[in-house]
Amino acid sequence: MNNRTKFALVDCNNFYASCERVFEPKLEGKPIVVLSNNDGCIIARSNEAKALGIKMGAPYFKLKNLITHNGVVVKSSNYPLYGDMSSRVMKVVGEYSPIQEVYSIDESFIDLKRLPLNLMDHMQSLRKRVKSWTGIPVCVGVGSTKVLAKLANRIAKKYSRFDGVFDIDDLPYERYCKLLQSVEVGDLWGIGRQSAKKLNRIGIHTSHDFYQSDVGVIETLLGVNGKKIYKELYGNSCIPIEAIPPARQQIVSSRSFGCDLKDLDELNQALTNLARKAVNKLNNHQLATTTITVFIYTNPHKKDKPCVHLSKTVGMTTAIQDQSQIIPLVAQILRLIYKPGYSFYKGGLVL
């Protein structure tokens, strides 16, 4: 029996592209890209498309000649399909541990502690069953903390010799340090863009720099969360599985659009998808809302243009939770705040 703290991160490979292949098996081995709403930007790529140099978030029109010349299959995003496939995958993954955290549409943490099994065989069985039952390929990273499991998944995906499963705790110390040197600090799980900038300013550029730094410096810069990430790199588990998420006071659903959006209809489609996600969270927590805030803003990193932030909050006398009520309200609020002539970089809503 494994009595040590042990986590696995199960991550679907090129999830949106893999979903398309499930329903069109003839696409296996062919380069695929999936486009955003109104087919504006590339939001997913198969390995074959990545090998052609196609970048995530690139505007489709700029790469159209490259895509056509190389016979790349182009698919419009199909979020209902991806949501359904995600549910199927997560259900299978949940059978391999009594404790599961669905982290995103294509990622799930599971707790492997005290399982009376050979963990590597157990995870290989998981991979094969997910592929057999759903058609979706996954890789599994195993480690004594969630941060280490995330790093291990990176190795499982990159090197085929591990057959899709890698336990980072088995890595010799010298090899572990070499791995950390190859990972930019901004790519470390839990380190966001702004945190990475703070670290870069004091000479911390790689995950190994972060690992070798003084914990007091890290805590001063990034607070308690930064300290937890630091300790997790040393094998001390500080971030538990959130099998039962804490009660929520509000639900935020937001994202960068991948490419700037000017058209009101494009913005409405993007916010409609975010609204659906927010409603799902609302219903999963058996909640309702009496306020809706919608916000959009331009890219704050473009120094030649001022950042424009537009938002509006609407209150209701009766709490609502139904998609058929919330989505039209989001569209109405968007129309109230929208200003033509701007290129919007990010948007979202708060319930």
C-alpha positions in Angstrom: 0.0 0.0 0.0 1.2 3.5 -0.8 1.2 5.6 2.4 3.0 8.6 0.9 1.2 11.6 -0.4 0.7 10.9 -4.1 -1.2 12.7 -6.8 -1.8 12.1 -10.4 -2.8 14.8 -13.0 -4.7 13.2 -15.9 -4.6 15.5 -19.0 -6.3 14.9 -22.3 -3.9 15.3 -25.3 -4.9 18.1 -27.7 -8.4 17.8 -26.3 -10.6 19.7 -28.9 -8.7 18.1 -31.8 -9.0 14.7 -30.2 -12.8 15.1 -29.8 -13.1 15.9 -33.5 -11.1 12.7 -34.3 -13.5 10.6 -32.2 -16.4 11.4 -34.5 -14.2 11.4 -37.7 -11.7 8.6 -37.3 -10.3 9.4 -40.8 -8.7 12.5 -39.3 -6.2 10.3 -37.3 -2.7 11.3 -38.2 -3.8 14.4 -40.1 -3.0 18.0 -39.0 -6.1 19.6 -37.4 -6.8 23.1 -36.1 -9.9 24.2 -34.2 -11.1 27.8 -34.6 -12.7 30.2 -32.1 -16.2 31.7 -32.5 -16.8 33.1 -36.0 -13.6 31.2 -37.0 -11.4 34.1 -36.0 -8.4 32.5 -34.1 -6.8 29.1 -33.7 -7.7 27.7 -30.2 -6.5 24.1 -30.6 -4.0 22.2 -32.6 -3.1 18.5 -33.2 0.6 17.5 -32.8 0.8 17.4 -36.6 -0.4 21.1 -36.8 2.1 22.1 -34.1 4.9 20.5 -36.1 4.0 22.9 -39.0 4.7 25.9 -36.7 1.0 26.9 -36.3 0.8 28.9 -33.0 -2.0 29.0 -30.5 -4.1 32.1 -30.7 -2.9 33.0 -34.2 -5.5 34.7 -36.5 -6.8 32.2 -39.0 -6.6 34.6 -42.0 -2.9 35.1 -41.5 -2.2 31.3 -41.7 -4.8 30.4 -44.3 -2.2 29.9 -47.1 0.0 27.7 -44.8 -3.0 25.7 -43.7 -4.3 25.2 -47.3 -0.9 24.3 -48.6 -0.3 21.6 -46.0 -3.8 20.1 -46.1 -4.6 21.1 -42.5 -8.1 20.1 -41.5 -10.0 23.1 -40.1 -12.8 22.7 -37.7 -15.1 25.3 -36.1 -15.4 25.0 -32.3 -18.1 22.8 -31.0 -18.4 23.4 -27.3 -21.4 21.2 -26.6 -19.5 18.3 -28.0 -16.4 19.1 -26.0 -18.4 19.4 -22.8 -20.1 16.1 -23.3 -16.8 14.3 -24.1 -15.2 15.9 -21.0 -17.9 14.5 -18.8 -17.3 11.0 -20.2 -13.6 11.2 -19.7 -13.9 12.5 -16.1 -16.3 9.8 -15.2 -13.9 7.1 -16.2 -11.0 8.9 -14.4 -13.1 9.1 -11.2 -13.3 5.3 -11.1 -9.5 5.1 -10.4 -9.5 7.0 -7.1 -12.1 7.8 -4.4 -10.9 11.4 -4.4 -11.0 13.4 -7.7 -10.8 17.1 -8.5 -12.0 18.1 -12.0 -9.6 20.9 -12.6 -10.6 22.0 -16.1 -12.5 20.7 -19.2 -9.5 18.4 -20.0 -7.6 18.0 -16.7 -8.3 16.1 -13.5 -6.3 15.5 -10.3 -6.8 12.3 -8.4 -5.4 11.2 -5.0 -3.4 8.0 -5.1 -2.5 7.8 -1.4 -3.2 4.5 0.3 -4.2 2.7 -2.8 -3.1 -1.0 -2.4 -1.9 -1.1 -6.0 1.1 -0.8 -8.3 0.5 2.9 -9.1 2.2 2.8 -12.5 0.2 -0.2 -13.6 -2.9 1.5 -12.2 -2.3 4.6 -14.3 -1.5 2.7 -17.4 -4.9 0.9 -16.9 -6.5 4.3 -16.6 -5.0 5.5 -19.9 -6.1 2.5 -21.8 -9.6 2.5 -20.4 -10.1 6.2 -21.2 -8.9 5.7 -24.7 -11.0 2.5 -25.2 -14.2 3.9 -23.7 -14.1 7.5 -25.0 -11.6 7.5 -27.8 -9.6 10.4 -26.1 -5.9 9.9 -25.5 -4.6 11.1 -22.1 -1.2 11.3 -20.4 -0.7 11.0 -16.6 1.8 12.8 -14.4 2.4 11.4 -10.9 4.1 13.2 -8.0 4.1 13.7 -4.3 2.5 17.2 -4.7 0.1 18.7 -7.3 2.8 21.0 -8.6 5.1 18.0 -9.2 2.3 16.0 -10.8 1.8 18.9 -13.2 5.5 18.9 -14.1 5.4 15.1 -14.5 2.6 15.4 -16.9 4.8 17.6 -19.0 7.4 14.8 -19.3 4.8 12.2 -19.9 3.6 14.1 -23.0 7.0 15.1 -24.3 8.8 11.7 -24.2 7.1 8.7 -25.8 9.4 6.3 -24.1 7.4 6.7 -20.9 4.2 5.4 -22.6 2.1 8.3 -21.4 2.8 7.9 -17.6 5.6 9.4 -15.6 6.3 9.5 -11.9 8.6 12.5 -11.2 9.5 11.2 -7.7 11.6 8.5 -9.4 13.8 11.1 -11.1 17.3 11.4 -9.7 18.1 14.8 -8.1 20.5 15.9 -10.9 17.9 15.1 -13.6 15.2 16.9 -11.6 17.3 20.0 -11.4 18.0 19.8 -15.1 14.2 19.5 -15.7 13.6 22.7 -13.6 16.2 24.5 -15.6 14.3 23.8 -18.8 11.0 25.1 -17.6 10.4 28.9 -17.5 9.1 30.1 -14.2 6.0 31.5 -15.9 5.2 27.9 -17.0 5.2 26.6 -13.5 1.7 25.7 -12.3 0.3 28.5 -10.2 2.7 31.2 -11.4 0.7 33.7 -13.5 2.0 36.3 -16.0 2.2 39.1 -13.4 3.9 36.9 -10.9 6.4 35.8 -13.5 7.2 39.5 -14.3 7.9 40.2 -10.6 10.2 37.2 -10.4 12.0 38.1 -13.7 12.8 41.5 -12.3 14.9 40.0 -9.5 16.6 37.5 -11.8 14.4 34.5 -11.4 13.7 33.2 -14.9 13.6 29.5 -14.7 11.8 27.1 -12.3 15.2 26.1 -11.1 16.0 29.7 -10.2 12.7 29.7 -8.3 13.6 26.4 -6.6 17.0 27.8 -5.5 15.7 31.1 -4.2 15.1 32.0 -0.6 11.6 31.1 0.6 11.3 34.4 2.4 11.9 36.3 -0.8 9.3 34.2 -2.6 6.7 34.8 0.1 7.4 38.6 0.1 6.9 38.8 -3.6 4.1 36.4 -4.2 2.5 35.9 -0.8 1.4 32.6 0.8 0.4 31.0 -2.6 4.0 31.5 -3.9 5.3 30.0 -0.7 3.1 26.9 -1.2 4.3 26.4 -4.8 7.9 26.7 -3.6 7.4 24.1 -0.9 5.6 21.8 -3.3 8.7 21.8 -5.5 10.5 20.3 -2.6 7.9 17.5 -2.2 5.9 19.1 0.7 2.2 18.8 -0.2 0.5 22.2 0.6 -2.3 22.3 -2.0 -4.9 19.6 -1.3 -7.4 18.0 -3.7 -10.5 20.1 -3.9 -13.0 17.2 -4.1 -15.7 19.4 -2.5 -15.1 23.1 -3.6 -15.8 25.7 -0.9 -19.1 27.5 -0.9 -18.9 30.4 -3.4 -20.0 34.0 -2.8 -19.6 34.8 -6.6 -18.8 33.0 -9.8 -16.4 34.5 -12.3 -16.2 33.3 -15.9 -13.6 35.1 -18.0 -10.9 34.6 -20.6 -8.6 36.2 -23.1 -10.2 35.9 -26.5 -7.0 34.7 -28.2 -7.2 37.5 -30.7 -8.7 41.0 -30.4 -12.5 41.2 -31.2 -14.1 44.3 -32.6 -17.5 43.1 -33.8 -20.4 43.1 -31.4 -21.7 39.7 -32.6 -18.2 38.1 -32.1 -18.1 39.5 -28.6 -21.6 38.2 -27.9 -20.7 34.7 -29.0 -17.6 34.7 -26.8 -19.6 35.9 -23.8 -22.4 33.5 -24.5 -19.9 30.6 -24.1 -18.6 32.1 -20.9 -22.1 32.5 -19.6 -22.9 28.8 -20.3 -19.8 27.9 -18.2 -20.9 30.2 -15.4 -24.4 28.8 -15.4 -23.0 25.3 -15.2 -21.0 26.3 -12.1 -24.0 28.0 -10.7 -26.1 24.8 -11.1 -23.4 22.5 -9.9 -23.2 24.5 -6.6 -27.1 24.7 -6.4 -26.9 28.4 -6.4 -28.8 31.3 -7.9 -27.9 34.9 -8.6 -29.4 38.3 -8.1 -26.7 40.3 -9.9 -24.9 40.0 -13.3 -21.8 41.9 -14.1 -20.5 41.9 -17.7 -17.1 43.4 -18.6 -14.8 43.7 -21.6 -11.5 45.5 -22.0 -8.8 46.2 -24.5 -5.2 44.9 -24.3 -3.5 46.6 -21.4 -0.1 45.6 -22.7 -0.3 47.7 -25.9 1.6 50.8 -24.8 0.6 52.8 -27.9 -3.1 52.7 -27.0 -5.0 53.4 -23.8 -6.6 50.5 -22.0 -10.4 50.8 -22.2 -12.4 48.9 -19.5 -16.1 48.7 -20.0 -18.5 47.1 -17.4 -22.0 47.2 -16.0 -23.7 45.4 -13.2 -27.5 44.7 -13.2 -29.4 43.7 -10.1 -32.6 41.7 -9.9 -35.3 41.5 -7.3 -35.7 37.7 -7.8 -32.8 35.3 -7.9 -32.3 33.4 -11.2 -30.3 30.4 -12.2 -31.7 29.3 -15.6 -29.6 29.6 -18.8 -32.6 30.9 -20.8 -32.8 33.9 -18.5 -29.1 34.6 -17.9 -27.8 34.5 -21.5 -30.2 37.0 -22.9 -29.4 39.3 -20.0 -25.7 39.1 -20.7 -26.4 40.0 -24.3 -28.5 43.0 -23.3 -25.8 44.2 -20.9 -23.1 43.8 -23.6 -25.1 45.9 -26.0 -25.3 48.7 -23.3 -21.6 48.8 -22.7 -20.2 48.1 -26.2 -18.4 50.9 -28.0 -17.4 50.4 -31.7 -13.9 51.2 -32.8 -12.1 49.3 -30.1 -10.4 45.9 -30.2 -11.3 44.0 -27.1 -8.7 41.6 -25.7 -10.6 40.0 -22.8 -14.1 39.7 -21.3 -16.3 37.9 -18.9 -19.1 38.0 -16.4 -19.6 37.7 -12.7 -22.7 36.1 -11.1 
